[in-house]
Amino acid sequence: MNPFPPRTDAAPPLRLLVADDNPVVRAGLTALLSGRADTTVVAEATDGREAYEAALRHRPDVILLDVRMPGVDGISALPHLVRLAPVMMLTYSHETETVREALRLGAGGYLVHGEFTTEQLVRAVRDVREGRPHVTPGAAKALLEGIKSSASAYTDPQLPPILQESSTKRLSHMQPSMGQSSRSRYRLSTREAEIMDLIASGMTNQQIAAACFISEKTVKNHINRIFAKLQTTTRSQAAAKWLGVA
């Protein structure tokens, strides 16, 4: 009788579809992801229409999708592709509206070229496959800028004009405190200030970890130091101080 348990086979590699109109980018990603034991590229596409047809034919585990492509672009194809497989945007574009629209339409992640290593890309692909969101710092910054812009433009239609103006001025006054002024006042490091911005935007520890490519334990350690510097004990208290409303 064999005293050792039978060997179990390794998990099959994740099957990926790469959609990008740039042949150099497609070839690079295909070579990078197909040369591993845990990922393989089963199809390539040059626009959204080809991506949809390839997804129907090959049924990939994850679709890597560029934003700007001739013909049917990534944003236009996204609502149709997410019905077939989880989609991760993989692009050079990090404009605020593009990032927000992609996530609104169902993208499971948003990675900007130049902001991740190969291992981080593979981890992001696996997380998106499991339903865990992933965004790189450039995309996270775009989201924050969109939140700040929306807050600055907000007015309450129920308020008299004079109070609307005061409300807008008050919100506009809050925004600079999320930058250098708050960082200097509370002596936060660059990383701590980045994480505090994400806390104030409403992100969870898991989302912050994904955005910053660090572990949740590291996020918690940063938050503990931030709370100590801000002399707070809760996220809401910290956000209020950071925004200048406490």
BATORMAR-957654 format. One record per residue: x negated, y negated, z negated of N, C-alpha, C, O in turn; residue in one letter. Coordinates in pm, whole numbers, padded with zeros to 5 digits, always signed. Layout:
N
XYZXYZXYZXYZA...
end
This chain:
246
-00086+00119+00000+00000+00000+00000-00089-00124+00000-00183-00134-00078M-00058-00217+00088-00139-00339+00100-00110-00431-00017+00004-00474-00033N-00213-00464-00101-00188-00550-00218-00169-00696-00180-00125-00776-00263P-00201-00732-00057-00192-00874-00017-00062-00899+00059-00019-00815+00139F+00002-01015+00034+00126-01046+00106+00096-01067+00254-00015-01107+00290P+00192-01040+00338+00169-01058+00482+00142-01204+00516+00197-01294+00452P+00057-01228+00616+00026-01363+00658+00145-01425+00730+00207-01362+00815R+00175-01548+00693+00284-01617+00761+00225-01705+00871+00120-01767+00852T+00292-01711+00982+00245-01794+01092+00260-01941+01057+00351-01980+00983D+00169-02024+01110+00177-02168+01088+00302-02223+01156+00353-02165+01252A+00350-02334+01105+00468-02397+01164+00438-02436+01308+00327-02480+01338A+00534-02419+01396+00511-02457+01536+00487-02607+01548+00539-02684+01467P+00410-02648+01646+00382-02792+01660+00507-02871+01694+00598-02820+01760P+00510-02995+01650+00621-03082+01687+00613-03112+01836+00507-03144+01889L+00727-03103+01903+00734-03124+02048+00774-03270+02073+00880-03315+02031R+00688-03343+02142+00706-03487+02159+00728-03525+02305+00675-03463+02397L+00807-03630+02323+00825-03693+02454+00766-03833+02446+00802-03910+02356L+00677-03868+02538+00613-03999+02541+00671-04079+02656+00660-04038+02772V+00733-04194+02626+00791-04280+02729+00720-04415+02727+00737-04493+02633A+00642-04442+02830+00567-04568+02841+00531-04587+02987+00488-04492+03053D+00549-04708+03039+00521-04730+03180+00371-04743+03210+00331-04736+03326D+00290-04763+03106+00145-04776+03125+00082-04637+03133+00084-04563+03035N+00025-04599+03248-00030-04464+03263-00149-04437+03171-00173-04323+03130P-00224-04542+03138-00339-04525+03048-00290-04491+02907-00345-04403+02840V-00186-04563+02862-00130-04537+02729-00070-04396+02724-00093-04323+02628V+00006-04360+02827+00066-04225+02830-00041-04117+02826-00031-04021+02750R-00144-04132+02910-00249-04031+02916-00323-04022+02783-00357-03913+02736A-00348-04138+02721-00418-04139+02593-00339-04071+02484-00393-03991+02407G-00211-04103+02475-00126-04041+02373-00110-03891+02397-00113-03812+02303L-00093-03855+02522-00077-03712+02554-00202-03634+02517-00193-03526+02458T-00319-03688+02552-00444-03620+02518-00462-03613+02368-00507-03511+02314A-00427-03721+02300-00444-03728+02155-00352-03631+02082-00396-03560+01992L-00226-03627+02122-00126-03550+02047-00114-03406+02094-00064-03321+02020L-00160-03376+02216-00156-03238+02263-00281-03161+02225-00284-03038+02236S-00383-03232+02180-00506-03163+02140-00508-03124+01994-00615-03097+01939G-00392-03120+01931-00381-03086+01790-00297-02959+01772-00223-02918+01862R-00311-02898+01655-00233-02777+01627-00091-02811+01583-00002-02726+01592A-00070-02935+01533+00060-02968+01474+00150-03053+01564+00266-03075+01530D+00098-03100+01678+00181-03178+01771+00146-03141+01914+00034-03099+01943T+00243-03156+02003+00218-03136+02146+00316-03221+02225+00431-03239+02185T+00270-03274+02337+00355-03355+02425+00415-03264+02532+00342-03203+02610V+00548-03254+02534+00614-03163+02628+00661-03235+02754+00693-03171+02854V+00666-03370+02750+00712-03445+02867+00668-03590+02855+00645-03642+02746A+00656-03655+02971+00625-03797+02979+00730-03866+03064+00795-03803+03148E+00747-03997+03042+00843-04074+03120+00791-04215+03138+00716-04265+03054A+00831-04279+03248+00783-04414+03277+00887-04522+03250+00856-04641+03254T+01011-04482+03222+01114-04580+03184+01224-04508+03107+01218-04387+03085D+01325-04584+03065+01431-04528+02982+01513-04421+03050+01554-04324+02987G+01537-04438+03181+01615-04338+03253+01541-04205+03259+01600-04099+03232R+01413-04210+03293+01334-04087+03296+01325-04024+03157+01329-03902+03143E+01315-04109+03055+01307-04058+02918+01434-03981+02883+01427-03874+02823A+01550-04035+02921+01677-03969+02891+01687-03835+02964+01727-03735+02905Y+01649-03834+03092+01655-03709+03169+01559-03605+03113+01592-03486+03106E+01438-03651+03075+01339-03558+03019+01384-03505+02883+01361-03389+02851A+01449-03591+02803+01497-03548+02671+01607-03443+02686+01613-03347+02609A+01693-03461+02785+01798-03362+02810+01737-03228+02851+01785-03121+02813L+01631-03235+02930+01570-03114+02985+01483-03041+02883+01486-02918+02876R+01406-03117+02804+01306-03055+02717+01346-03050+02569+01287-02975+02492H+01445-03130+02529+01490-03133+02390+01372-03148+02292+01347-03058+02212R+01301-03260+02298+01186-03280+02208+01230-03299+02064+01346-03328+02037P+01136-03283+01972+01164-03307+01830+01166-03456+01800+01244-03501+01716D+01079-03532+01868+01070-03677+01848+01038-03742+01982+00963-03687+02063V+01098-03859+02004+01069-03937+02125+00987-04060+02085+01027-04136+01997I+00872-04079+02150+00790-04199+02130+00825-04294+02244+00804-04262+02361L+00878-04412+02210+00941-04497+02311+00881-04638+02311+00876-04704+02208L+00836-04683+02430+00789-04820+02447+00909-04913+02459+01019-04869+02493D+00889-05041+02431+00997-05138+02440+01014-05189+02582+01122-05181+02641V+00904-05243+02636+00912-05307+02768+00870-05210+02877+00754-05169+02885R+00966-05175+02962+00939-05088+03077+01024-05136+03193+01136-05183+03171M+00975-05124+03317+01057-05162+03432+01176-05067+03445+01176-04957+03389P+01278-05111+03519+01397-05029+03529+01477-05037+03400+01517-05146+03358G+01499-04925+03337+01570-04921+03208+01467-04933+03096+01384-04844+03079V+01473-05043+03020+01374-05063+02914+01408-04980+02791+01514-04917+02783D+01316-04982+02694+01333-04899+02575+01454-04934+02490+01523-04846+02440G+01479-05064+02473+01592-05106+02390+01724-05064+02455+01816-05021+02386I+01733-05076+02587+01857-05036+02657+01880-04885+02649+01993-04840+02637S+01772-04809+02654+01784-04663+02651+01803-04609+02509+01855-04499+02492A+01763-04685+02411+01759-04636+02272+01891-04577+02222+01889-04467+02166L+02007-04644+02240+02132-04587+02187+02164-04450+02245+02228-04368+02179P+02120-04424+02368+02146-04295+02432+02045-04189+02387+02080-04072+02372H+01921-04233+02366+01817-04137+02327+01833-04087+02184+01805-03971+02156L+01880-04175+02094+01892-04133+01954+01998-04024+01936+02001-03957+01832V+02084-04005+02035+02181-03896+02027+02116-03761+02057+02172-03655+02026R+01997-03766+02119+01929-03643+02159+01816-03604+02065+01789-03485+02047L+01749-03702+02005+01635-03674+01916+01600-03800+01839+01632-03911+01883A+01533-03787+01723+01484-03905+01652+01389-03983+01743+01309-03925+01817P+01398-04115+01736+01315-04201+01822+01225-04289+01736+01270-04351+01640V+01097-04293+01773+01004-04385+01710+00952-04481+01815+00893-04439+01915M+00973-04609+01794+00920-04709+01886+00768-04712+01870+00716-04717+01758M+00698-04709+01981+00552-04712+01982+00513-04811+02090+00516-04778+02208L+00476-04933+02050+00472-05043+02144+00375-05151+02101+00326-05150+01988T+00347-05245+02191+00266-05362+02157+00353-05478+02112+00302-05579+02063Y+00483-05466+02127+00575-05576+02098+00617-05577+01951+00667-05478+01899S+00596-05691+01885+00642-05701+01746+00718-05831+01722+00712-05888+01613H+00791-05878+01825+00877-05994+01806+00989-05960+01708+01040-05848+01708E+01026-06056+01627+01123-06033+01520+01253-05972+01573+01299-05870+01521T+01312-06033+01675+01441-05985+01724+01430-05845+01784+01523-05764+01773E+01317-05817+01848+01299-05684+01908+01293-05576+01800+01356-05471+01813T+01217-05603+01694+01206-05507+01584+01341-05484+01519+01382-05370+01498V+01410-05592+01488+01540-05580+01422+01642-05506+01510+01718-05423+01461R+01642-05537+01640+01738-05473+01730+01709-05323+01744+01800-05241+01747E+01580-05289+01751+01543-05148+01765+01589-05069+01643+01644-04959+01657A+01567-05122+01524+01607-05052+01403+01759-05050+01390+01816-04951+01342L+01824-05157+01432+01971-05161+01427+02032-05056+01519+02136-04997+01487R+01967-05031+01632+02020-04936+01730+01984-04791+01698+02023-04699+01770L+01910-04771+01590+01889-04633+01546+01748-04581+01550+01726-04463+01519G+01649-04663+01587+01511-04616+01585+01472-04575+01444+01504-04645+01347A+01404-04463+01432+01365-04414+01300+01233-04471+01251+01195-04450+01136G+01165-04543+01338+01038-04605+01300+00995-04704+01406+01046-04703+01518G+00899-04789+01370+00850-04891+01464+00702-04910+01440+00662-04970+01340Y+00621-04858+01530+00476-04866+01519+00421-04958+01627+00457-04947+01744L+00332-05049+01586+00268-05142+01679+00127-05092+01707+00050-05065+01614V+00093-05079+01834-00040-05032+01872-00148-05115+01804-00137-05237+01793H-00254-05047+01760-00365-05115+01695-00351-05123+01544-00442-05172+01477G-00237-05075+01490-00213-05086+01347-00206-04949+01278-00157-04938+01166E-00255-04845+01345-00250-04713+01284-00362-04625+01338-00412-04646+01449F-00400-04527+01258-00497-04427+01301-00422-04307+01358-00299-04301+01353T-00497-04212+01412-00434-04091+01465-00358-04017+01356-00244-03974+01377T-00420-04001+01239-00354-03929+01130-00230-04001+01083-00130-03937+01050E-00234-04134+01080-00117-04212+01040-00005-04197+01143+00113-04192+01107Q-00042-04191+01270+00058-04171+01376+00126-04036+01360+00249-04026+01368L+00048-03932+01337+00105-03797+01322+00194-03790+01198+00301-03730+01201V+00150-03852+01091+00232-03853+00969+00363-03927+00994+00469-03884+00948R+00355-04039+01067+00476-04116+01097+00572-04034+01182+00693-04037+01159A+00519-03961+01279+00604-03877+01364+00676-03773+01280+00796-03751+01297V+00603-03708+01190+00665-03606+01104+00770-03668+01012+00877-03611+00992R+00740-03787+00957+00836-03852+00868+00963-03891+00943+01073-03872+00892D+00947-03945+01062+01065-03983+01142+01147-03859+01175+01270-03865+01176V+01081-03749+01203+01152-03623+01231+01235-03581+01111+01342-03522+01127R+01186-03610+00990+01256-03571+00867+01351-03681+00817+01412-03668+00711E+01362-03790+00893+01455-03896+00854+01397-04000+00761+01471-04078+00701G+01264-04002+00748+01199-04103+00664+01147-04215+00753+01068-04189+00844R+01188-04339+00728+01150-04450+00817+01001-04483+00808+00938-04463+00704P+00947-04533+00918+00807-04572+00923+00794-04700+01005+00838-04704+01120H+00733-04802+00947+00702-04924+01022+00561-04968+00988+00518-04954+00873V+00488-05020+01086+00353-05069+01060+00362-05214+01011+00467-05277+01024T+00253-05268+00956+00258-05403+00897+00309-05511+00991+00383-05600+00948P+00273-05506+01120+00320-05609+01213+00470-05608+01226+00532-05714+01232G+00530-05489+01230+00676-05478+01239+00741-05521+01108+00845-05587+01109A+00681-05484+00996+00735-05525+00866+00732-05676+00851+00825-05736+00798A+00624-05737+00897+00612-05884+00890+00721-05949+00974+00780-06049+00934K+00747-05892+01093+00852-05946+01179+00988-05940+01111+01067-06033+01121A+01014-05829+01041+01141-05816+00969+01152-05921+00860+01258-05982+00842L+01043-05943+00787+01044-06043+00680+01068-06183+00735+01142-06262+00677L+01004-06213+00848+01022-06345+00908+01167-06364+00951+01222-06474+00941E+01229-06256+00999+01369-06263+01036+01459-06289+00916+01555-06365+00924G+01427-06225+00803+01504-06245+00680+01490-06388+00632+01588-06451+00593I+01367-06440+00635+01342-06578+00591+01417-06677+00680+01477-06773+00632K+01412-06651+00812+01478-06740+00907+01629-06742+00885+01692-06847+00889S+01685-06623+00860+01830-06614+00836+01868-06688+00709+01970-06756+00704S+01784-06675+00605+01813-06744+00479+01805-06895+00497+01887-06968+00442A+01707-06942+00574+01690-07085+00595+01807-07144+00672+01844-07260+00651S+01865-07064+00762+01974-07114+00847+02111-07100+00781+02210-07148+00835A+02118-07034+00664+02247-07002+00604+02318-07125+00549+02256-07206+00480Y+02445-07140+00578+02530-07238+00512+02662-07172+00481+02708-07086+00557T+02724-07210+00373+02853-07153+00334+02963-07237+00396+02976-07355+00363D+03045-07179+00488+03149-07259+00555+03256-07308+00460+03332-07399+00496P+03265-07252+00339+03366-07295+00242+03322-07420+00166+03404-07485+00101Q+03193-07453+00172+03144-07568+00097+03163-07697+00175+03158-07695+00298L+03184-07809+00106+03186-07938+00174+03052-07964+00241+02951-07910+00196P+03047-08046+00348+02922-08070+00420+02806-08113+00331+02693-08071+00353P+02833-08196+00232+02724-08246+00148+02662-08132+00068+02541-08130+00046I+02747-08036+00024+02695-07922-00052+02630-07821+00040+02534-07754+00001L+02681-07810+00164+02615-07723+00261+02473-07769+00285+02381-07688+00292Q+02455-07900+00297+02322-07954+00321+02231-07924+00202+02115-07888+00219E+02284-07940+00083+02203-07913-00036+02166-07767-00043+02053-07733-00078S+02262-07678-00010+02236-07535-00013+02126-07499+00086+02037-07420+00055S+02134-07557+00207+02033-07527+00309+01897-07576+00265+01796-07507+00282T+01894-07697+00208+01765-07751+00162+01707-07664+00052+01586-07641+00047K+01795-07615-00038+01748-07533-00148+01688-07403-00096+01584-07359-00144R+01755-07340+00002+01704-07216+00059+01575-07241+00135+01483-07160+00130L+01568-07354+00207+01447-07386+00281+01332-07409+00185+01217-07375+00215S+01362-07467+00071+01258-07492-00028+01205-07362-00087+01089-07353-00127H+01293-07259-00092+01251-07132-00149+01147-07062-00062+01059-06995-00115M+01155-07076+00069+01076-06993+00157+00926-07009+00142+00856-06907+00140Q+00869-07133+00130+00724-07143+00116+00671-07071-00005+00555-07032-00009P+00758-07052-00107+00709-06984-00227+00679-06839-00203+00616-06774-00287S+00722-06785-00087+00692-06646-00055+00556-06633+00012+00518-06522+00051M+00483-06741+00027+00352-06739+00092+00240-06770-00003+00230-06714-00113G+00153-06862+00041+00032-06890-00035+00060-06949-00172-00013-06921-00267Q+00167-07033-00185+00192-07099-00313+00219-06998-00424+00162-07009-00532S+00306-06900-00398+00335-06799-00499+00214-06712-00526+00184-06678-00640S+00144-06677-00420+00025-06594-00437-00078-06663-00527-00138-06601-00614R-00097-06793-00504-00193-06867-00586-00143-06883-00729-00219-06869-00824S-00014-06911-00742+00041-06936-00875+00028-06814-00964-00006-06825-01082R+00055-06697-00908+00054-06575-00988-00073-06493-00972-00087-06385-01030Y-00167-06545-00891-00297-06480-00872-00284-06337-00822-00350-06245-00871R-00198-06320-00723-00182-06189-00661-00286-06170-00551-00324-06265-00483L-00331-06047-00535-00422-06016-00425-00343-06018-00295-00220-06026-00296S-00414-06011-00182-00347-06009-00052-00250-05893-00042-00137-05909+00004T-00293-05774-00084-00207-05656-00079-00088-05670-00173+00024-05634-00136R-00110-05724-00295-00001-05742-00390+00102-05841-00335+00222-05821-00353E+00054-05948-00269+00146-06046-00212+00228-05983-00099+00348-06009-00086A+00163-05899-00019+00234-05829+00089+00343-05740+00031+00456-05739+00081E+00310-05666-00073+00408-05575-00134+00519-05655-00202+00635-05614-00198I+00485-05768-00263+00588-05850-00327+00684-05906-00224+00804-05917-00251M+00634-05942-00106+00721-05986+00003+00820-05877+00041+00939-05903+00063D+00770-05753+00048+00856-05640+00086+00958-05610-00023+01072-05574+00007L+00918-05623-00150+01013-05605-00261+01124-05709-00249+01242-05676-00261I+01085-05835-00226+01183-05943-00216+01277-05924-00098+01390-05973-00100A+01230-05853+00006+01316-05829+00123+01415-05716+00098+01505-05692+00179S+01398-05645-00015+01491-05538-00050+01444-05398-00018+01521-05303-00030G+01318-05383+00023+01267-05250+00058+01249-05163-00067+01217-05214-00174M+01270-05033-00052+01243-04937-00159+01095-04904-00162+01020-04939-00071T+01052-04835-00268+00911-04792-00277+00873-04705-00159+00763-04717-00105N+00964-04616-00118+00936-04527-00005+00917-04607+00124+00827-04578+00202Q+01002-04706+00145+00990-04789+00265+00863-04872+00263+00798-04890+00366Q+00827-04923+00145+00704-05002+00132+00583-04914+00160+00490-04955+00229I+00585-04793+00107+00475-04699+00131+00459-04672+00280+00347-04667+00332A+00572-04656+00349+00567-04631+00493+00515-04752+00569+00435-04739+00662A+00561-04871+00529+00519-04994+00598+00371-05022+00580+00305-05072+00671A+00318-04989+00463+00178-05020+00431+00084-04901+00450-00037-04913+00430C+00140-04785+00489+00061-04664+00505-00017-04629+00378-00137-04600+00383F+00052-04632+00265-00007-04591+00138+00093-04498+00070+00208-04488+00112I+00049-04432-00036+00138-04340-00106+00235-04417-00196+00210-04532-00232S+00344-04350-00233+00439-04414-00325+00375-04438-00461+00407-04535-00529E+00284-04349-00502+00214-04369-00629+00132-04496-00625+00128-04571-00723K+00065-04523-00512-00013-04646-00500+00078-04767-00503+00044-04870-00561T+00196-04755-00439+00293-04865-00444+00332-04894-00588+00336-05010-00630V+00362-04789-00664+00401-04807-00805+00291-04873-00885+00318-04959-00969K+00165-04834-00859+00053-04896-00930+00045-05045-00899+00023-05127-00988N+00063-05079-00771+00062-05221-00733+00175-05296-00801+00156-05407-00850H+00294-05234-00803+00411-05301-00863+00389-05324-01012+00427-05428-01065I+00329-05227-01080+00300-05245-01223+00210-05366-01245+00231-05444-01338N+00107-05381-01158+00018-05496-01172+00090-05627-01137+00067-05731-01200R+00177-05620-01037+00253-05739-00999+00344-05783-01112+00351-05901-01146I+00416-05686-01172+00506-05718-01283+00428-05783-01399+00477-05877-01462F+00309-05733-01426+00228-05788-01534+00190-05933-01503+00195-06019-01591A+00151-05959-01379+00109-06095-01342+00227-06192-01339+00213-06309-01374K+00344-06141-01298+00462-06227-01293+00536-06231-01427+00630-06308-01444L+00491-06147-01522+00554-06136-01654+00703-06101-01639+00791-06166-01696Q+00727-05996-01560+00863-05947-01540+00865-05796-01564+00761-05732-01572T+00985-05741-01574+00998-05596-01597+01086-05529-01493+01094-05406-01491T+01153-05606-01407+01241-05547-01306+01212-05610-01169+01153-05717-01160T+01255-05541-01066+01237-05590-00929+01313-05720-00906+01264-05813-00843R+01437-05726-00960+01518-05846-00940+01454-05968-01007+01456-06078-00951S+01399-05948-01127+01330-06058-01194+01208-06104-01115+01184-06224-01098Q+01132-06006-01067+01012-06038-00990+01048-06112-00861+00984-06210-00826A+01153-06064-00791+01195-06128-00666+01242-06270-00692+01214-06361-00614A+01314-06290-00803+01363-06424-00835+01246-06521-00859+01249-06635-00812A+01146-06475-00932+01028-06560-00955+00954-06586-00824+00912-06698-00797K+00940-06483-00746+00866-06494-00620+00934-06592-00524+00868-06667-00452W+01069-06588-00525+01146-06677-00438+01164-06818-00496+01215-06908-00430L+01121-06834-00622+01129-06965-00684+01266-07003-00736+01300-07121-00745G+01348-06901-00769+01483-06930-00818+01500-06890-00964+01610-06900-01019V+01391-06844-01029+01401-06804-01169+01355-06919-01259+01356-06906-01381A
end
